[in-house]
Amino acid sequence: MNKKEVLEIRKQFTPENCAITRICGCYVDHEKEKKAELKKAFLSIPEEEAFKYFDIFRHTLSGTIGKNLLTMEFPLEQELSGGTQESLLKLLKSRLEDDLLIEEFYDNVIENYDYQENYYIILIHAAYDVPGKSTDGTVMFDASDTVYEHIMCSICPVNLTKAGLTYNAETNNIEDRIRDWFVELPAKGFLFPSFEDRASDIHHILYYSKKAEELMPEFISNVLGSRIPLTANDQKTTFQSMISETLGDDCDYEVVRNIHDNLNEMLEETKDSPDPLELSRPDVKHLLERSGVPQEKMENFDEQFTENVGERGTLLASNIASLRTFQLETPDVVVKVNPERSDLVETREIDGRRCLVIAIDEHLEVNGIEITKSL
């Protein structure tokens, strides 16, 4: 799913656009015991309570595409009879009115959700009447011929409010605050099926993780049955490792700088696109060749990429590029450069030593003090 598609579904979580038909919930304690359950039509929930649920649902579709929000594909074996896709389709088709299916889902989440404190599992069913669009992109609300039926799960930590003092208006006193259990914004969640090209895509699922580097592999594998993706940080370190292995002893500063500049140029060219820039194996190979990596160094690149990322795997350019930093490090020195002015730094051999040379224009400061005397 791209930004526009995610935003279109997020907009449904308001009183005016609400397409939610049913809500189910299960409160689980730190011993993995079900303590309370909820099953009702969403429109029967009091207005103030519904607003708080809307906030939770919007947050389940928040964050950065490719970091917090990951579109994941079901492996073929999970699309066969008995696979996780079938289980999720049964939940979807039941419109959350089959108690046995819901209990099985809760049990599966509880078994695979690695969290040692209390949490609240929220499951909703919705049917979004997708408006048509004219050839110029104008939305035609009276021309819908597609209903996007979906379920969404949000898993929220439940913690005690902080201890403290509070003002009691009834007694006009400052008193000890009564601590209660508070449902926080979601830590994990998913949307099924994926909403792509403004229609259902049962072959993909959108996964949400509040912390991009804590994807919870067991939950992804056993509850969603999807391939576990590389985190944003893993993509970056994998890319860096592939460059180091490809170049070996000939890892040249100019080549690395060219890779940085070319990546940022690609991101700049696609910044207005709703789809994140994905780089497949041929794309990364072309990037390296364009940046000056010698052809003889590319002999084992295909094998490296397949081993680290997968035959059909991709890397998000936004995860592997350094848009905000261009940093050079030695054991004793760290130099940070404006990413757009990496050309100011070059390497030279001076008196037999490898040195960094930084071009200085008119302004130089050291610890906030302007240096006026020429070197």
Sequence and secondary structure as in RCSB ss.txt:
>XXXX:A:sequence
MNKKEVLEIRKQFTPENCAITRICGCYVDHEKEKKAELKKAFLSIPEEEAFKYFDIFRHTLSGTIGKNLLTMEFP
LEQELSGGTQESLLKLLKSRLEDDLLIEEFYDNVIENYDYQENYYIILIHAAYDVPGKSTDGTVMFDASDTVYEH
IMCSICPVNLTKAGLTYNAETNNIEDRIRDWFVELPAKGFLFPSFEDRASDIHHILYYSKKAEELMPEFISNVLG
SRIPLTANDQKTTFQSMISETLGDDCDYEVVRNIHDNLNEMLEETKDSPDPLELSRPDVKHLLERSGVPQEKMEN
FDEQFTENVGERGTLLASNIASLRTFQLETPDVVVKVNPERSDLVETREIDGRRCLVIAIDEHLEVNGIEITKSL
>XXXX:A:secstr
  HHHHHHHHTTSSTTT  EEEEEEEEE TTS EEEEEEEEGGGS HHHHHHHHHHHHHHT S BTTTEEEEE  
GGGGSTTSHHHHHHHHHHHTT  HHHHHHHHHHHHHH   SS EEEEEEEEEEEE EE TT  EETT   EEEEE
EEEEEEEEEE    EEEETTTTEEEE    EEE S SEEEEESEEETTEEETTEEEEEESSTT   HHHIIIII 
      HHHHHHHHHHHHHHHHGGG  HHHHHHHHHHHHHHHHHTTT SS  EE HHHHHHHHHHTT  GGGGTT
HHHHHHHHT TT  EEHHHH  SS EEEE SS EEEE GGGGGGEEEEEETTEEEEEE   S  EETTEE  S  
